[in-house]
Structures are given as structure tokens and as C-alpha cells.
Amino acid sequence: MSRGETVILKEYFMIKVVRKVLVTAVVLMTCSLEVMAGTKGKESSFDWNPVMNAIIQVESGGNPRAVSGPSCGAMQITPICVRECNNILQKRKSKKRYTLNDRFDVQKSKEMFLLLQSYFNRANDVEHAIRSWNGGQHYSRKATQRYYEKVMRHMK
């Protein structure tokens, strides 16, 4: 083999090695971004729509203008819930923020629900989601039992 052929062969193998390293780096960066964004695994593919739609029926009968004390909108979101969502967004270094008026927007209400689930319920536990929506993150099973049963009836 001539000297020129040896150089070409070395360059060929070097290019193959660099290409493999780059592909591996891109795959690792993509996985890291998915984990940081909270979309890695079943969080990104879990369908919360049946749960959210059932909660909307129980909370407001589907009325996006519903008001009951400090709770408003189709999902009856409280000012404390909006503040908690904004705290989560701040921790995630997002510039997005929700306003109290966003509670009257069904889509934004659902976004807030999903944000809370991604932060507090990474296991996508439907029972936890329903009970915590009614009784907060430190809910009592006994105090949330009737609510849980109502939501489950609407899901069937």
C-alpha cells in the first residue's frame, strides 16, 4: 500500500469515528433536553384529556365563566393555583406567566393543570391528580373521596 493510500485510509476511518461521536453527542443532547423539559418517557405521551374533561364537568358543568368564591373558570382555579403555576414556571426559567383572567380560558386552565401534573405528579397517577385538584398536594383521602368518585363517574 502506498503512502497516499495509507493517508486516505486513515482519513476515512477518522471521518467514520468523528461521525459516530457526533451522532452519539446529538442523541445524548436530545435526551438531556427531554429530561430537562419534563417530556422524557410517559409524561409526554400520557393523555390527561379524559381526566381534565371529567374535572371540568364536576367543577363547573363545562361553564368557562363559572365563579364560586375565589375559584373561577371551567376548572374552578384559585388564585393560589395560578401563583403556584407561576412559581413552577419561574423555577423552570420560563418567561411565561399566567394571570387570574387566564382561569376563564379553558385551554389555559388545562395548561395549568398539566403544568401542575408535570411538577407534582411525574408518575401520572390519575387518582393523585384528581384528589390533589380537589384537596391540594397534601390532600386527605377521606376528604376527597366523594369528589374522586364523581370525577371517576364522569370519566366512564
DOVEXVO-64298 format. One record per atom (N, C-alpha, C): atom name; x, y, z; residue in three letters. Coordinates in Angstrom, 1 decimal. Each point is the difference from the previous one (the first is absolute). Layout:
<sevexs>
+------+--------+--------+--------+------+
! site !      u !      v !      w ! code !
+------+--------+--------+--------+------+
!   CA !      X !      Y !      Z !  ALA !
...
+------+--------+--------+--------+------+
</sevexs>
This chain:
<sevexs>
+------+--------+--------+--------+------+
! site !      u !      v !      w ! code !
+------+--------+--------+--------+------+
!    N !    0.9 !   -1.2 !    0.0 !  MET !
!   CA !   -0.9 !    1.2 !    0.0 !  MET !
!    C !    0.9 !    1.2 !    0.0 !  MET !
!    N !   -0.3 !    1.0 !   -0.8 !  SER !
!   CA !    0.8 !    1.2 !   -0.1 !  SER !
!    C !   -0.3 !    0.9 !    1.1 !  SER !
!    N !    0.9 !    1.0 !    0.2 !  ARG !
!   CA !   -0.2 !    1.0 !    1.0 !  ARG !
!    C !   -1.2 !    0.8 !   -0.1 !  ARG !
!    N !   -0.4 !    0.3 !   -1.2 !  GLY !
!   CA !   -1.2 !    0.8 !   -0.3 !  GLY !
!    C !   -1.3 !   -0.8 !    0.3 !  GLY !
!    N !    0.1 !   -1.3 !   -0.3 !  GLU !
!   CA !   -1.2 !   -0.9 !    0.4 !  GLU !
!    C !   -0.2 !   -0.1 !    1.5 !  GLU !
!    N !    1.2 !   -0.1 !    0.7 !  THR !
!   CA !   -0.1 !   -0.1 !    1.4 !  THR !
!    C !   -0.6 !    1.3 !    0.6 !  THR !
!    N !    0.4 !    1.1 !   -0.5 !  VAL !
!   CA !   -0.6 !    1.3 !    0.5 !  VAL !
!    C !   -1.5 !    0.1 !   -0.2 !  VAL !
!    N !   -0.4 !   -0.4 !   -1.2 !  ILE !
!   CA !   -1.4 !    0.0 !   -0.4 !  ILE !
!    C !   -0.8 !   -1.0 !    0.9 !  ILE !
!    N !    0.6 !   -1.2 !    0.3 !  LEU !
!   CA !   -0.7 !   -0.9 !    0.9 !  LEU !
!    C !   -0.1 !    0.5 !    1.4 !  LEU !
!    N !    1.0 !    0.7 !    0.5 !  LYS !
!   CA !    0.0 !    0.6 !    1.3 !  LYS !
!    C !   -1.1 !    1.1 !    0.1 !  LYS !
!    N !    0.0 !    0.8 !   -1.0 !  GLU !
!   CA !   -1.1 !    1.1 !   -0.1 !  GLU !
!    C !   -1.4 !   -0.6 !    0.0 !  GLU !
!    N !   -0.2 !   -1.1 !   -0.8 !  TYR !
!   CA !   -1.3 !   -0.7 !   -0.1 !  TYR !
!    C !   -0.4 !   -0.5 !    1.4 !  TYR !
!    N !    0.9 !   -0.7 !    0.7 !  PHE !
!   CA !   -0.4 !   -0.5 !    1.3 !  PHE !
!    C !   -0.2 !    1.1 !    1.0 !  PHE !
!    N !    0.8 !    1.1 !   -0.1 !  MET !
!   CA !   -0.2 !    1.1 !    0.9 !  MET !
!    C !   -1.3 !    0.7 !   -0.2 !  MET !
!    N !   -0.4 !    0.1 !   -1.2 !  ILE !
!   CA !   -1.4 !    0.6 !   -0.3 !  ILE !
!    C !   -1.1 !   -0.9 !    0.6 !  ILE !
!    N !    0.2 !   -1.3 !   -0.2 !  LYS !
!   CA !   -1.0 !   -1.0 !    0.6 !  LYS !
!    C !   -0.1 !    0.2 !    1.5 !  LYS !
!    N !    1.1 !    0.1 !    0.7 !  VAL !
!   CA !    0.1 !    0.2 !    1.4 !  VAL !
!    C !   -0.7 !    1.3 !    0.4 !  VAL !
!    N !    0.4 !    1.1 !   -0.6 !  VAL !
!   CA !   -0.6 !    1.3 !    0.3 !  VAL !
!    C !   -1.5 !    0.0 !   -0.2 !  VAL !
!    N !   -0.5 !   -0.7 !   -1.1 !  ARG !
!   CA !   -1.4 !    0.0 !   -0.3 !  ARG !
!    C !   -0.7 !   -0.8 !    1.1 !  ARG !
!    N !    0.5 !   -1.1 !    0.5 !  LYS !
!   CA !   -0.6 !   -0.7 !    1.1 !  LYS !
!    C !    0.0 !    0.8 !    1.3 !  LYS !
!    N !    1.0 !    0.7 !    0.2 !  VAL !
!   CA !    0.1 !    0.8 !    1.2 !  VAL !
!    C !   -1.1 !    1.1 !    0.0 !  VAL !
!    N !   -0.1 !    0.7 !   -1.2 !  LEU !
!   CA !   -1.0 !    1.0 !   -0.2 !  LEU !
!    C !   -1.4 !   -0.5 !    0.2 !  LEU !
!    N !   -0.3 !   -1.1 !   -0.6 !  VAL !
!   CA !   -1.3 !   -0.6 !    0.1 !  VAL !
!    C !   -0.3 !   -0.3 !    1.5 !  VAL !
!    N !    0.9 !   -0.6 !    0.6 !  THR !
!   CA !   -0.2 !   -0.3 !    1.5 !  THR !
!    C !   -0.2 !    1.2 !    0.8 !  THR !
!    N !    0.8 !    1.1 !   -0.3 !  ALA !
!   CA !   -0.2 !    1.3 !    0.7 !  ALA !
!    C !   -1.4 !    0.5 !   -0.2 !  ALA !
!    N !   -0.5 !    0.0 !   -1.3 !  VAL !
!   CA !   -1.3 !    0.5 !   -0.3 !  VAL !
!    C !   -1.1 !   -0.8 !    0.8 !  VAL !
!    N !    0.1 !   -1.3 !    0.0 !  VAL !
!   CA !   -0.9 !   -0.8 !    0.7 !  VAL !
!    C !    0.0 !    0.3 !    1.5 !  VAL !
!    N !    1.2 !    0.1 !    0.6 !  LEU !
!   CA !    0.0 !    0.3 !    1.4 !  LEU !
!    C !   -0.5 !    1.4 !    0.3 !  LEU !
!    N !    0.3 !    1.0 !   -0.8 !  MET !
!   CA !   -0.6 !    1.4 !    0.2 !  MET !
!    C !   -1.5 !    0.0 !   -0.1 !  MET !
!    N !   -0.5 !   -0.8 !   -1.0 !  THR !
!   CA !   -1.5 !    0.0 !   -0.1 !  THR !
!    C !   -0.6 !   -0.7 !    1.2 !  THR !
!    N !    0.5 !   -1.0 !    0.5 !  CYS !
!   CA !   -0.5 !   -0.7 !    1.2 !  CYS !
!    C !    0.1 !    0.9 !    1.2 !  CYS !
!    N !    1.1 !    0.8 !    0.1 !  SER !
!   CA !    0.2 !    0.9 !    1.1 !  SER !
!    C !   -1.1 !    1.1 !    0.0 !  SER !
!    N !   -0.2 !    0.5 !   -1.2 !  LEU !
!   CA !   -1.1 !    1.1 !   -0.2 !  LEU !
!    C !   -1.3 !   -0.6 !    0.4 !  LEU !
!    N !   -0.3 !   -1.2 !   -0.4 !  GLU !
!   CA !   -1.3 !   -0.6 !    0.3 !  GLU !
!    C !   -0.2 !   -0.1 !    1.5 !  GLU !
!    N !    1.1 !   -0.4 !    0.7 !  VAL !
!   CA !   -0.1 !   -0.2 !    1.5 !  VAL !
!    C !   -0.2 !    1.4 !    0.6 !  VAL !
!    N !    0.8 !    1.0 !   -0.4 !  MET !
!   CA !   -0.1 !    1.3 !    0.5 !  MET !
!    C !   -1.4 !    0.6 !   -0.2 !  MET !
!    N !   -0.6 !   -0.2 !   -1.1 !  ALA !
!   CA !   -1.3 !    0.5 !   -0.3 !  ALA !
!    C !   -1.1 !   -0.8 !    0.6 !  ALA !
!    N !    0.3 !   -1.1 !    0.6 !  GLY !
!   CA !   -1.0 !   -0.8 !    0.6 !  GLY !
!    C !   -0.8 !   -0.8 !   -0.9 !  GLY !
!    N !    0.5 !   -0.2 !   -1.3 !  THR !
!   CA !   -0.8 !   -0.7 !   -1.0 !  THR !
!    C !    0.6 !   -1.4 !   -0.3 !  THR !
!    N !    1.0 !   -0.4 !    0.8 !  LYS !
!   CA !    0.6 !   -1.4 !   -0.2 !  LYS !
!    C !   -1.0 !   -1.0 !    0.5 !  LYS !
!    N !   -0.1 !   -1.1 !   -0.7 !  GLY !
!   CA !   -0.8 !   -1.1 !    0.5 !  GLY !
!    C !   -1.5 !    0.2 !   -0.2 !  GLY !
!    N !   -0.8 !   -0.6 !    1.0 !  LYS !
!   CA !   -1.4 !    0.0 !   -0.2 !  LYS !
!    C !   -0.7 !    1.4 !    0.2 !  LYS !
!    N !    0.7 !    1.0 !    0.7 !  GLU !
!   CA !   -0.6 !    1.3 !    0.2 !  GLU !
!    C !   -0.4 !    0.6 !   -1.3 !  GLU !
!    N !    0.8 !   -0.2 !   -1.1 !  SER !
!   CA !   -0.3 !    0.7 !   -1.2 !  SER !
!    C !   -1.2 !   -0.7 !   -0.8 !  SER !
!    N !   -0.2 !   -1.3 !    0.3 !  SER !
!   CA !   -1.0 !   -0.7 !   -0.8 !  SER !
!    C !   -1.3 !   -0.3 !    0.9 !  SER !
!    N !    0.0 !    0.3 !    1.2 !  PHE !
!   CA !   -1.2 !   -0.3 !    0.9 !  PHE !
!    C !   -1.1 !    0.9 !   -0.4 !  PHE !
!    N !   -1.2 !   -0.5 !   -0.2 !  ASP !
!   CA !   -1.2 !    0.8 !   -0.4 !  ASP !
!    C !   -0.8 !    0.4 !    1.2 !  ASP !
!    N !    0.1 !    1.2 !    0.4 !  TRP !
!   CA !   -0.7 !    0.5 !    1.2 !  TRP !
!    C !   -1.4 !    0.5 !   -0.4 !  TRP !
!    N !   -0.3 !    0.1 !   -1.3 !  ASN !
!   CA !   -1.3 !    0.5 !   -0.4 !  ASN !
!    C !   -1.2 !   -0.6 !    0.6 !  ASN !
!    N !   -0.1 !   -1.3 !    0.2 !  PRO !
!   CA !   -1.2 !   -0.5 !    0.6 !  PRO !
!    C !   -0.1 !    0.4 !    1.5 !  PRO !
!    N !    1.1 !    0.1 !    0.7 !  VAL !
!   CA !    0.0 !    0.5 !    1.4 !  VAL !
!    C !   -0.4 !    1.5 !    0.0 !  VAL !
!    N !    0.6 !    0.8 !   -0.9 !  MET !
!   CA !   -0.3 !    1.4 !    0.0 !  MET !
!    C !   -1.5 !    0.3 !   -0.3 !  MET !
!    N !   -0.5 !   -0.7 !   -1.0 !  ASN !
!   CA !   -1.4 !    0.1 !   -0.4 !  ASN !
!    C !   -0.9 !   -0.4 !    1.1 !  ASN !
!    N !    0.3 !   -1.0 !    0.7 !  ALA !
!   CA !   -0.9 !   -0.5 !    1.1 !  ALA !
!    C !    0.1 !    1.1 !    1.1 !  ALA !
!    N !    1.2 !    0.5 !    0.3 !  ILE !
!   CA !    0.1 !    1.0 !    1.1 !  ILE !
!    C !   -0.8 !    1.3 !   -0.4 !  ILE !
!    N !    0.0 !    0.3 !   -1.3 !  ILE !
!   CA !   -0.8 !    1.2 !   -0.5 !  ILE !
!    C !   -1.5 !   -0.2 !    0.2 !  ILE !
!    N !   -0.4 !   -1.2 !   -0.2 !  GLN !
!   CA !   -1.5 !   -0.3 !    0.2 !  GLN !
!    C !   -0.3 !    0.1 !    1.5 !  GLN !
!    N !    0.8 !   -0.6 !    0.8 !  VAL !
!   CA !   -0.3 !    0.0 !    1.4 !  VAL !
!    C !    0.1 !    1.4 !    0.6 !  VAL !
!    N !    1.0 !    0.8 !   -0.4 !  GLU !
!   CA !    0.3 !    1.3 !    0.6 !  GLU !
!    C !   -1.0 !    1.1 !   -0.5 !  GLU !
!    N !   -0.3 !    0.0 !   -1.3 !  SER !
!   CA !   -0.8 !    1.1 !   -0.5 !  SER !
!    C !   -1.1 !   -0.4 !   -1.0 !  SER !
!    N !   -0.2 !   -1.3 !   -0.2 !  GLY !
!   CA !   -0.9 !   -0.5 !   -1.0 !  GLY !
!    C !    0.4 !    0.5 !   -1.4 !  GLY !
!    N !    1.2 !    0.3 !   -0.2 !  GLY !
!   CA !    0.5 !    0.4 !   -1.3 !  GLY !
!    C !   -0.1 !    1.5 !   -0.2 !  GLY !
!    N !   -0.4 !    0.8 !    1.0 !  ASN !
!   CA !   -0.1 !    1.5 !   -0.1 !  ASN !
!    C !    1.3 !    0.7 !    0.2 !  ASN !
!    N !    0.6 !    0.6 !   -1.0 !  PRO !
!   CA !    1.3 !    0.6 !    0.1 !  PRO !
!    C !   -0.1 !    1.4 !    0.8 !  PRO !
!    N !   -1.2 !    0.5 !    0.2 !  ARG !
!   CA !   -0.3 !    1.2 !    0.7 !  ARG !
!    C !   -0.4 !   -0.2 !    1.5 !  ARG !
!    N !    0.0 !   -1.2 !    0.4 !  ALA !
!   CA !   -0.4 !   -0.4 !    1.4 !  ALA !
!    C !    0.9 !    0.7 !    1.0 !  ALA !
!    N !   -0.7 !    0.5 !    1.1 !  VAL !
!   CA !    0.7 !    0.6 !    1.1 !  VAL !
!    C !   -0.6 !   -0.5 !    1.3 !  VAL !
!    N !    0.8 !   -0.5 !    0.9 !  SER !
!   CA !   -0.4 !   -0.4 !    1.3 !  SER !
!    C !    1.0 !    0.4 !    1.0 !  SER !
!    N !   -0.3 !    1.1 !    0.7 !  GLY !
!   CA !    1.0 !    0.6 !    0.9 !  GLY !
!    C !    1.3 !    0.4 !   -0.7 !  GLY !
!    N !    1.1 !   -0.4 !    0.4 !  PRO !
!   CA !    1.3 !    0.4 !   -0.7 !  PRO !
!    C !    0.3 !   -0.9 !   -1.2 !  PRO !
!    N !   -0.8 !   -1.1 !   -0.1 !  SER !
!   CA !    0.3 !   -0.9 !   -1.1 !  SER !
!    C !   -0.8 !    0.4 !   -1.3 !  SER !
!    N !    0.7 !   -0.1 !   -1.1 !  CYS !
!   CA !   -0.6 !    0.5 !   -1.3 !  CYS !
!    C !    0.3 !   -0.9 !   -1.1 !  CYS !
!    N !   -0.9 !    0.1 !   -1.0 !  GLY !
!   CA !    0.2 !   -0.7 !   -1.3 !  GLY !
!    C !   -0.5 !   -1.4 !    0.0 !  GLY !
!    N !    0.2 !   -0.7 !   -1.1 !  ALA !
!   CA !   -0.5 !   -1.3 !   -0.2 !  ALA !
!    C !    0.6 !   -1.0 !    1.0 !  ALA !
!    N !    1.2 !    0.2 !    0.4 !  MET !
!   CA !    0.7 !   -0.9 !    0.9 !  MET !
!    C !    0.1 !    0.6 !    1.4 !  MET !
!    N !   -0.7 !    1.1 !    0.3 !  GLN !
!   CA !   -0.1 !    0.6 !    1.3 !  GLN !
!    C !    1.4 !    0.2 !    0.6 !  GLN !
!    N !    0.8 !    0.8 !   -0.7 !  ILE !
!   CA !    1.4 !    0.2 !    0.5 !  ILE !
!    C !    0.0 !    1.2 !    0.9 !  ILE !
!    N !    0.8 !   -0.2 !    1.1 !  THR !
!   CA !    0.1 !    1.0 !    1.0 !  THR !
!    C !    1.2 !    0.9 !   -0.3 !  THR !
!    N !    0.1 !    1.2 !    0.6 !  PRO !
!   CA !    1.2 !    0.9 !   -0.1 !  PRO !
!    C !    1.2 !   -0.7 !    0.5 !  PRO !
!    N !   -0.1 !   -0.9 !    1.0 !  ILE !
!   CA !    1.2 !   -0.7 !    0.6 !  ILE !
!    C !    0.5 !   -0.9 !   -1.1 !  ILE !
!    N !   -0.9 !   -0.7 !   -0.7 !  CYS !
!   CA !    0.4 !   -0.9 !   -1.1 !  CYS !
!    C !    0.8 !    0.7 !   -1.1 !  CYS !
!    N !   -0.5 !    1.2 !   -0.4 !  VAL !
!   CA !    0.7 !    0.8 !   -1.0 !  VAL !
!    C !    1.4 !    0.4 !    0.5 !  VAL !
!    N !    0.0 !    0.4 !    1.2 !  ARG !
!   CA !    1.3 !    0.4 !    0.6 !  ARG !
!    C !    1.0 !   -1.2 !    0.0 !  ARG !
!    N !   -0.5 !   -1.2 !    0.4 !  GLU !
!   CA !    0.8 !   -1.2 !    0.0 !  GLU !
!    C !    0.5 !   -0.3 !   -1.4 !  GLU !
!    N !   -0.8 !    0.1 !   -1.0 !  CYS !
!   CA !    0.4 !   -0.2 !   -1.4 !  CYS !
!    C !    1.1 !    1.0 !   -0.4 !  CYS !
!    N !   -0.2 !    1.2 !    0.4 !  ASN !
!   CA !    1.1 !    1.0 !   -0.4 !  ASN !
!    C !    1.3 !   -0.2 !    0.8 !  ASN !
!    N !   -0.1 !   -0.5 !    1.2 !  ASN !
!   CA !    1.2 !   -0.4 !    0.7 !  ASN !
!    C !    0.7 !   -1.2 !   -0.7 !  ASN !
!    N !   -0.7 !   -0.9 !   -0.5 !  ILE !
!   CA !    0.6 !   -1.2 !   -0.7 !  ILE !
!    C !    0.6 !    0.6 !   -1.3 !  ILE !
!    N !   -0.7 !    0.8 !   -0.7 !  LEU !
!   CA !    0.6 !    0.6 !   -1.3 !  LEU !
!    C !    1.3 !    0.8 !    0.3 !  LEU !
!    N !    0.0 !    0.7 !    1.1 !  GLN !
!   CA !    1.2 !    0.8 !    0.4 !  GLN !
!    C !    1.2 !   -1.0 !    0.3 !  GLN !
!    N !   -0.3 !   -1.1 !    0.8 !  LYS !
!   CA !    1.0 !   -1.0 !    0.3 !  LYS !
!    C !    0.6 !   -0.6 !   -1.3 !  LYS !
!    N !   -0.9 !   -0.1 !   -1.0 !  ARG !
!   CA !    0.4 !   -0.6 !   -1.3 !  ARG !
!    C !    0.7 !    1.0 !   -0.9 !  ARG !
!    N !    0.1 !    1.2 !    0.5 !  LYS !
!   CA !    0.7 !    1.1 !   -0.8 !  LYS !
!    C !   -0.9 !    0.4 !   -1.2 !  LYS !
!    N !   -1.3 !   -0.2 !    0.1 !  SER !
!   CA !   -0.9 !    0.4 !   -1.1 !  SER !
!    C !   -0.4 !    1.5 !    0.2 !  SER !
!    N !   -0.2 !    0.7 !   -1.1 !  LYS !
!   CA !   -0.4 !    1.3 !    0.1 !  LYS !
!    C !   -1.6 !    0.1 !    0.0 !  LYS !
!    N !   -0.6 !   -1.1 !   -0.3 !  LYS !
!   CA !   -1.5 !   -0.1 !   -0.1 !  LYS !
!    C !   -0.5 !    0.2 !    1.5 !  LYS !
!    N !   -1.2 !    0.7 !    0.1 !  ARG !
!   CA !   -0.7 !    0.1 !    1.2 !  ARG !
!    C !   -1.5 !    0.0 !   -0.2 !  ARG !
!    N !   -0.7 !   -0.5 !    0.9 !  TYR !
!   CA !   -1.5 !    0.0 !   -0.1 !  TYR !
!    C !   -0.5 !    1.1 !    0.8 !  TYR !
!    N !   -1.2 !    0.5 !   -0.4 !  THR !
!   CA !   -0.7 !    1.1 !    0.7 !  THR !
!    C !   -1.3 !   -0.6 !    0.6 !  THR !
!    N !   -0.6 !    0.7 !    0.9 !  LEU !
!   CA !   -1.2 !   -0.4 !    0.6 !  LEU !
!    C !   -1.1 !   -0.2 !   -1.1 !  LEU !
!    N !    0.0 !    0.9 !   -1.0 !  ASN !
!   CA !   -1.0 !   -0.1 !   -1.1 !  ASN !
!    C !    0.2 !   -1.3 !   -0.8 !  ASN !
!    N !    1.2 !   -0.6 !    0.0 !  ASP !
!   CA !    0.2 !   -1.2 !   -0.8 !  ASP !
!    C !   -0.8 !   -1.1 !    0.5 !  ASP !
!    N !   -0.6 !    0.1 !    1.3 !  ARG !
!   CA !   -0.8 !   -1.1 !    0.5 !  ARG !
!    C !   -1.3 !   -0.2 !   -0.8 !  ARG !
!    N !   -0.4 !    1.1 !   -0.7 !  PHE !
!   CA !   -1.2 !   -0.1 !   -0.8 !  PHE !
!    C !    0.2 !   -0.5 !   -1.4 !  PHE !
!    N !    1.2 !   -0.3 !   -0.3 !  ASP !
!   CA !    0.4 !   -0.6 !   -1.3 !  ASP !
!    C !    0.2 !   -1.5 !    0.2 !  ASP !
!    N !   -0.8 !   -0.8 !   -0.6 !  VAL !
!   CA !    0.0 !   -1.4 !    0.2 !  VAL !
!    C !    1.4 !   -0.6 !   -0.4 !  VAL !
!    N !    0.5 !    0.4 !   -1.1 !  GLN !
!   CA !    1.3 !   -0.5 !   -0.4 !  GLN !
!    C !    1.2 !    0.4 !    1.0 !  GLN !
!    N !    0.0 !    1.2 !    0.5 !  LYS !
!   CA !    1.0 !    0.4 !    0.9 !  LYS !
!    C !   -0.2 !   -0.7 !    1.4 !  LYS !
!    N !   -1.3 !   -0.2 !    0.3 !  SER !
!   CA !   -0.3 !   -0.8 !    1.2 !  SER !
!    C !    0.6 !   -1.4 !   -0.1 !  SER !
!    N !   -0.2 !   -0.6 !   -1.1 !  LYS !
!   CA !    0.6 !   -1.4 !   -0.2 !  LYS !
!    C !    1.5 !    0.1 !    0.0 !  LYS !
!    N !    0.6 !    1.0 !   -0.6 !  GLU !
!   CA !    1.5 !    0.2 !    0.1 !  GLU !
!    C !    0.4 !    0.0 !    1.4 !  GLU !
!    N !   -0.7 !    0.8 !    0.9 !  MET !
!   CA !    0.4 !    0.1 !    1.4 !  MET !
!    C !   -0.1 !   -1.4 !    0.7 !  MET !
!    N !   -1.1 !   -0.7 !   -0.3 !  PHE !
!   CA !   -0.1 !   -1.4 !    0.5 !  PHE !
!    C !    1.2 !   -0.9 !   -0.4 !  PHE !
!    N !    0.3 !    0.1 !   -1.3 !  LEU !
!   CA !    1.1 !   -0.8 !   -0.5 !  LEU !
!    C !    1.3 !    0.4 !    0.6 !  LEU !
!    N !    0.2 !    1.3 !    0.2 !  LEU !
!   CA !    1.2 !    0.4 !    0.6 !  LEU !
!    C !    0.2 !   -0.5 !    1.5 !  LEU !
!    N !   -1.1 !    0.1 !    0.7 !  LEU !
!   CA !    0.0 !   -0.6 !    1.4 !  LEU !
!    C !    0.3 !   -1.5 !    0.0 !  LEU !
!    N !   -0.6 !   -0.7 !   -1.0 !  GLN !
!   CA !    0.2 !   -1.4 !    0.0 !  GLN !
!    C !    1.5 !   -0.3 !   -0.3 !  GLN !
!    N !    0.5 !    0.7 !   -1.0 !  SER !
!   CA !    1.4 !   -0.2 !   -0.3 !  SER !
!    C !    1.0 !    0.3 !    1.1 !  SER !
!    N !   -0.4 !    0.8 !    0.9 !  TYR !
!   CA !    0.8 !    0.4 !    1.1 !  TYR !
!    C !   -0.2 !   -0.9 !    1.3 !  TYR !
!    N !   -1.3 !   -0.2 !    0.3 !  PHE !
!   CA !   -0.3 !   -0.7 !    1.3 !  PHE !
!    C !   -0.4 !   -1.5 !   -0.2 !  PHE !
!    N !   -0.2 !   -0.4 !   -1.3 !  ASN !
!   CA !   -0.6 !   -1.3 !   -0.2 !  ASN !
!    C !    0.7 !   -0.7 !   -1.2 !  ASN !
!    N !    1.3 !   -0.1 !    0.1 !  ARG !
!   CA !    0.8 !   -0.6 !   -1.1 !  ARG !
!    C !   -0.3 !   -1.4 !   -0.3 !  ARG !
!    N !   -0.6 !   -0.7 !    0.9 !  ALA !
!   CA !   -0.4 !   -1.4 !   -0.2 !  ALA !
!    C !   -1.3 !   -0.1 !   -0.8 !  ALA !
!    N !   -0.6 !    1.1 !   -0.3 !  ASN !
!   CA !   -1.3 !    0.1 !   -0.7 !  ASN !
!    C !   -1.1 !   -0.8 !    0.7 !  ASN !
!    N !   -0.1 !    0.1 !    1.3 !  ASP !
!   CA !   -0.9 !   -0.7 !    0.8 !  ASP !
!    C !   -1.4 !    0.7 !   -0.1 !  ASP !
!    N !   -0.9 !   -0.6 !   -0.7 !  VAL !
!   CA !   -1.3 !    0.7 !   -0.2 !  VAL !
!    C !   -0.7 !    0.2 !    1.4 !  VAL !
!    N !    0.0 !   -0.9 !    0.9 !  GLU !
!   CA !   -0.7 !    0.2 !    1.3 !  GLU !
!    C !    0.7 !    1.2 !    0.7 !  GLU !
!    N !    1.3 !    0.0 !    0.0 !  HIS !
!   CA !    0.7 !    1.2 !    0.6 !  HIS !
!    C !   -0.4 !    1.3 !   -0.6 !  HIS !
!    N !   -0.1 !    0.0 !   -1.3 !  ALA !
!   CA !   -0.3 !    1.2 !   -0.8 !  ALA !
!    C !   -1.4 !    0.5 !    0.4 !  ALA !
!    N !   -1.0 !   -0.9 !    0.1 !  ILE !
!   CA !   -1.4 !    0.4 !    0.3 !  ILE !
!    C !   -0.1 !    0.5 !    1.5 !  ILE !
!    N !    0.6 !   -0.8 !    0.9 !  ARG !
!   CA !   -0.1 !    0.3 !    1.4 !  ARG !
!    C !    0.7 !    1.3 !    0.3 !  ARG !
!    N !    1.2 !    0.2 !   -0.6 !  SER !
!   CA !    0.8 !    1.2 !    0.3 !  SER !
!    C !   -0.7 !    1.3 !   -0.7 !  SER !
!    N !   -0.7 !   -0.2 !   -1.1 !  TRP !
!   CA !   -0.7 !    1.1 !   -0.6 !  TRP !
!    C !   -1.1 !    0.5 !    1.0 !  TRP !
!    N !   -0.6 !   -0.9 !    0.7 !  ASN !
!   CA !   -1.1 !    0.3 !    1.0 !  ASN !
!    C !    0.6 !    0.4 !    1.4 !  ASN !
!    N !    1.0 !   -0.7 !    0.4 !  GLY !
!   CA !    0.5 !    0.3 !    1.4 !  GLY !
!    C !    1.4 !    0.5 !    0.2 !  GLY !
!    N !    0.6 !    0.4 !   -1.1 !  GLY !
!   CA !    1.4 !    0.5 !    0.0 !  GLY !
!    C !    1.0 !   -1.2 !    0.1 !  GLY !
!    N !    1.3 !    0.4 !    0.0 !  GLN !
!   CA !    1.0 !   -1.0 !   -0.1 !  GLN !
!    C !    0.1 !   -0.9 !    1.2 !  GLN !
!    N !   -0.5 !    0.5 !    1.1 !  HIS !
!   CA !    0.0 !   -0.9 !    1.3 !  HIS !
!    C !   -1.4 !   -0.4 !    0.3 !  HIS !
!    N !   -0.8 !   -0.4 !   -1.0 !  TYR !
!   CA !   -1.4 !   -0.4 !    0.2 !  TYR !
!    C !   -0.2 !   -1.1 !    1.0 !  TYR !
!    N !   -1.2 !    0.0 !    0.5 !  SER !
!   CA !   -0.5 !   -1.1 !    0.9 !  SER !
!    C !   -0.8 !   -1.0 !   -0.9 !  SER !
!    N !    0.3 !   -1.2 !    0.0 !  ARG !
!   CA !   -0.8 !   -1.0 !   -0.7 !  ARG !
!    C !   -1.5 !    0.1 !    0.3 !  ARG !
!    N !   -0.2 !    0.1 !    1.3 !  LYS !
!   CA !   -1.4 !    0.0 !    0.5 !  LYS !
!    C !   -0.7 !    1.3 !   -0.5 !  LYS !
!    N !    0.6 !    1.1 !    0.1 !  ALA !
!   CA !   -0.6 !    1.3 !   -0.4 !  ALA !
!    C !   -0.2 !    0.1 !   -1.5 !  ALA !
!    N !    0.8 !   -0.8 !   -0.8 !  THR !
!   CA !   -0.2 !    0.1 !   -1.5 !  THR !
!    C !   -0.7 !   -1.2 !   -0.6 !  THR !
!    N !   -0.5 !   -0.9 !    0.8 !  GLN !
!   CA !   -0.6 !   -1.2 !   -0.5 !  GLN !
!    C !   -1.2 !    0.2 !   -0.9 !  GLN !
!    N !   -0.9 !    0.9 !    0.5 !  ARG !
!   CA !   -1.2 !    0.2 !   -0.9 !  ARG !
!    C !    0.3 !    0.7 !   -1.3 !  ARG !
!    N !    0.9 !    0.9 !    0.1 !  TYR !
!   CA !    0.5 !    0.7 !   -1.2 !  TYR !
!    C !    0.6 !   -1.0 !   -1.0 !  TYR !
!    N !    0.9 !   -0.8 !    0.5 !  TYR !
!   CA !    0.7 !   -1.0 !   -0.8 !  TYR !
!    C !   -1.0 !   -0.9 !   -0.7 !  TYR !
!    N !   -1.0 !   -0.4 !    0.7 !  GLU !
!   CA !   -1.1 !   -0.9 !   -0.5 !  GLU !
!    C !   -0.8 !    0.7 !   -1.1 !  GLU !
!    N !   -0.3 !    1.3 !    0.2 !  LYS !
!   CA !   -0.7 !    0.7 !   -1.0 !  LYS !
!    C !    0.8 !    0.2 !   -1.3 !  LYS !
!    N !    1.2 !    0.3 !    0.1 !  VAL !
!   CA !    0.9 !    0.2 !   -1.2 !  VAL !
!    C !    0.1 !   -1.4 !   -0.7 !  VAL !
!    N !    0.2 !   -1.0 !    0.8 !  MET !
!   CA !    0.1 !   -1.3 !   -0.7 !  MET !
!    C !   -1.2 !   -0.4 !   -0.7 !  MET !
!    N !   -1.2 !    0.3 !    0.5 !  ARG !
!   CA !   -1.3 !   -0.3 !   -0.7 !  ARG !
!    C !    0.0 !    0.7 !   -1.3 !  ARG !
!    N !    0.4 !    1.3 !    0.0 !  HIS !
!   CA !    0.0 !    0.8 !   -1.3 !  HIS !
!    C !    1.0 !   -0.5 !   -1.0 !  HIS !
!    N !    1.0 !   -0.8 !    0.5 !  MET !
!   CA !    1.0 !   -0.5 !   -0.9 !  MET !
!    C !   -0.5 !   -1.2 !   -0.8 !  MET !
!    N !   -1.0 !   -0.7 !    0.6 !  LYS !
!   CA !   -0.5 !   -1.2 !   -0.6 !  LYS !
!    C !   -1.0 !    0.2 !   -1.1 !  LYS !
+------+--------+--------+--------+------+
</sevexs>
